[in-house]
Structures are given as C-alpha cells and as structure tokens.
Amino acid sequence: MRETQRLDKLLSNSGYGSRREIKELVKRGAVSVDNVTVRDEGMHIDPKTVVVKINGQVLNYRRYVYVMMNKPSGVVSATYDSKLKTVADILPERYKCFGLFPIGRLDIDTEGLLVMTNDGQLAHGLLSPKKHVRKKYYALVRGRVDREDAVLFQRGVVLDDGYKTMPAVLDILRQGEFSEVELVIYEGKFHQVKRMFKAVGKEVKYLKRVEMGKLKLDEGLKPGECRELAPEEEKLLKDSAGPNSAG
C-alpha cells in the first residue's frame, strides 16, 4: 500500500524549514521530484518510490528515527514541561524536526538508557504491561545489600501501596555501608526500583538504566549525549518489543 505525503510537510519534517520557507524553495525552482522541477509544494508524493532533490541534493527519507540517549540527571523524560528542562530540549537540532518522544520514563534524577523515536507502534510494544520487557539498572544503595535481599527480590517485593512486584534479579557487585548492585525488572511501576529497596530498608542514592530489552547503553555516550541506533541495535529493540510492534 502506497503512503503519500504532502511535499511541503515532508520537507519541513526533514529539517528544510517551515512551510513558508519550503514554499519559497519551490518558487525558486530549488525542488525537484524524479528530476522534474516542482511548482506545487502541496503535491502528494510517495517518498519511498520517488527521488526528491533540494538544491541538487537528494533527500534521505526516513519515516522513523531511533535515537539512544544517555539521559542526564536533572532532565525530565518528556517532550514539554513548563518549568523543567526535558529530554526533547537537549536533543541536537538535527533531530528536533522529527517529533521524537521518549519510550517510557526515567525519574528526573535517574541517568542512563532512554530511547527516543517517532515510532508509536514500537513504543506501545515496548511499554505494554503484557510484554514484560526487561530493564536492567545499576544502583548505588545506602545499606548493606545481601543474599536475603536477593531472595526477597526474586520472590517479589511488596511496595508501600500493597502492590507485589514481579520477580526481579538482584546481582550484588559490592557490599558495604554503600552497596553497588545490578537489578533486572520486568515492569515499570512509578519509582519502582527506589521503592523496592525502600521496602527492604535501603535507600537508592544513584540509579542508572543500562539495558532495555536486548538493547544496551553505549557507555561511550556521556550524560546528555545521544546518537542514532545502528541497524543491528534497531533490530534488537524491535525484537524486544515482539511481533507486530515494528513500525
């Protein structure tokens, strides 16, 4: 099935300017479709089957964009907030024309892996409570985390509102007054990791998501940095969401 779009909308969403600026480009004869100069910026085209050029340069059409961000602390996982800086605010300008949104949320003080996309079907697949997509975190915890805590997490922890979590895998990296751990959970309740440790008398002092499904955070990305997923990473993400979730 062919999917057509207005030319001016396509070029605007691809970062070539506002609708008015696109109209000026067309008026100057700077836009062509299959090597024919365009005179109507409102014409409908199928970007998958035609070649669009702007000032002689071929448009690299992408329907969906997938960006991995190492979310920094102090930034909210949203596209808009009237008071706080959002992950959409810190995206490089080259991505802002695509209308990207975060897949899920990380607390404002939590760092790590956050995927931003305009693929709503994939986001739904990854966030569906029925899918139980795994999420892995690194945490620095105040208090000595021991084997008993790991057993409790494996059985499911009762949170402050009476909800019992799904079984989680707790791996203790270092014990002491402050313990380092890795935790794998399969759901995403509000403040879940912090509340799980609070339920066993501990306090999370630092939290970072390092994996989502089969996708791992690129540790080369500094907090606040991002990059597009490589094709193999995009496949890992779609595989994590299961069938019928790929856009």
N, C-alpha and C positions, 0 to 999 in steps of 0.2 A: 504493500500500500504506500502510495506516494504521500509525503508530508511537505506541503508547500508553506512558505512564509513570505510575508511582505519583505521586499528587498531592503527598504529603509530600516525596518525593525531588525533584520538580520545583521546589517552593517553596524547599527547602533549597539546591539548586544555584543558585537565582536570588537567593540572599542574604537570605532571610527568616528565617533562624535554623536551629537544629538540628532534628532530627526531633521531639524532645521539645517544643521551642518551637512547632513547626508544629502539633503535637497540641493544644497549649493554644489556639492561634489558632482551630482548628476547633471546639474545645469551647466557646469564647466566641461562636461564630457569626460570626466575622470573615471567613470564606472562603466564596465562592460560585462556582458554575460555571453559566454561562448564566443568571445571576440567581436560581439556586436555592441556598439555604444548604446547605453541605456538612456532613454528620455523620460521614463516614468518611474520615479522612485517607489511608487506604490505597487508595482507589478509583483505578482506572486511567482516564486521560483521554488524548485526543489534543490536545496544546496548540496544534496548528495549526488545529483546527476548532472549538474552544470558547473562550469568554471567561471567564477566571479573574479574580476580583477579591479583593483583600485589603484589608479596611477601606475598601471602596468604590473602591479604586484598581485600574485594570486592569493585569494582569501583562503586561509587554512580553517575550514569549517569544523567546529566541534560542537555537537549537540550537548554533550555533558562534559563537565570538568570535575576532576577529583584532586583535591589538594590536601596534603598531610601537613598539619601544623603542630609544632611543639608549643602548646599553649603555655603562656607565662602566667605567673600568679598576678592577681590584681586586675584581671580582664574577665569579663563575663561571657559565657557561651551563648551569645545571642546575636541577632543581626541589628538590633536597635535597643538603646537604653538612654533615657533622657538625662541620666546623671553619670553613669559609669561608662568606661571605655569597653567596647565589645571586640570580639574576635573579628567581626566584619570590618571594624575600624582599622585594625592593624594589618589587614590584607594588603599586599602590594597593589598598586593602581592597576596593573595589567589584569588582575583577576576581578576587579570590582564591577566590571560591566556584565558579568555572568550571573549575578544574583545568587551567589553561593550562600549556603546556610550550614550551620554545624549539624552533624549527625549525633544527636544526643547532647548531653551537657556534662561539663566538669565544673565543680564548685569554683568560686572566684579565686580561692587560694590554692587550688589544685593545678598542678602542671601536667604536661605530657601530651600523649597522642590524642589529637582531635582531627577528624576528617571533615572537610567542608566540600560541599557539592551542590549541584542544581538538579540532581537525580533523585526525585522524590520517591520513586518506586524502590530504589535501593535503600534509601534511608528508612522507609517503612519496614522493609525486610529485616534490616539490622536491629531495629528498635522494637519490633513486635515481641511482646512478652511471651508469645508461644514459641519463639525461636531459641530462646535461652543462649544468645550469643555470648561467648566467654570474654571477659575483660580481666586483664592482669595488671596489678598495681605494685609499685614499690612504695613502702611506707617506713617512716621513722616514727617509732612509737615510744611514748614515755611509759616505762614499766617493763618488767621482765616478762617477755612472751615465752611461754614454754610449751611442752608437748601437750599438756592438758588443754591449753587454748586451741591447739591444732585439732584435737579430738572434738572439742565443742564446736568449732567452725565446721568440721566435717559432718557433724550431726545436724547443723543448722542452729543459728543463734536467735533467741527471742529478743526483738528490739523493744524500745521504750513504749511503742504503741501496741505491743502484743503480737506483732507480726513475726512469724518464724521464717527465717531466711532459708533459701535452698542450700544444700551442702556446698561448702566452699573449701578450697585447698589452700592451706596456710603453710608456707615454707619459711622456716626461721633461718636467717642469714647470720645474725649476731645477737647474742643475748647480753643484757646488762641493764643498768638504770634506764638507758635508752636502747631499745632493740630495733634491729633492721629486719624487715620481713618482705616477702613477696606474697601476694594474695590473689587468687583467681576466683572470681564470682561469675554467676550466670544470670544475673538480673541487674536491675539498675534503680533500686529504690532511692528516695531522697536521702542524701548524705549517708549512703548505706555503709561504706567502709568505716567511716568515723563512728557511726552508731553501733556497728558490730564490735569494735574494740571497746567502746564505752560500756557495752553490755557485759564485758568480761573485766571491767575495772581498769582499762588502759585508755590512753589519750593519744590520738594521732597528731604528731607535730609537723609532719611533712608528708605529702602524698603526690604521687606521680603515676599516671597511667602509661604503661609501656607496651601494651598489646590490646588489640581489639579484634576478636575473631582470630583469623590467621595472619593478620597484618601487624607488623612490629614497628615501633617508633624508630625512625632513623636517628641514632644517637649523635650523628654529625650535625643535626639541627640544634642550634642554640634556642633557648626560650624566646618565643616571638617570631622565629623564622619558620618558613614553610616552603614547600615545593610540590609540584605535581607528582602524582603517583606514576611510577614506571608501569608499563603494560602488565608485567607479571604481578606487581603489587595490586593493581586494579582487579586482576583476576582473583587474587587471594581474598580481597574484600567481597567480591561478588559471590565467591564460593562460600564465604562465611554467612552470607545472607540466605543462602539456599536457593533452590529453583524458583523461577517466576519472580525473582526480585531484581534481576538485572535490567537496567534501563536501555 
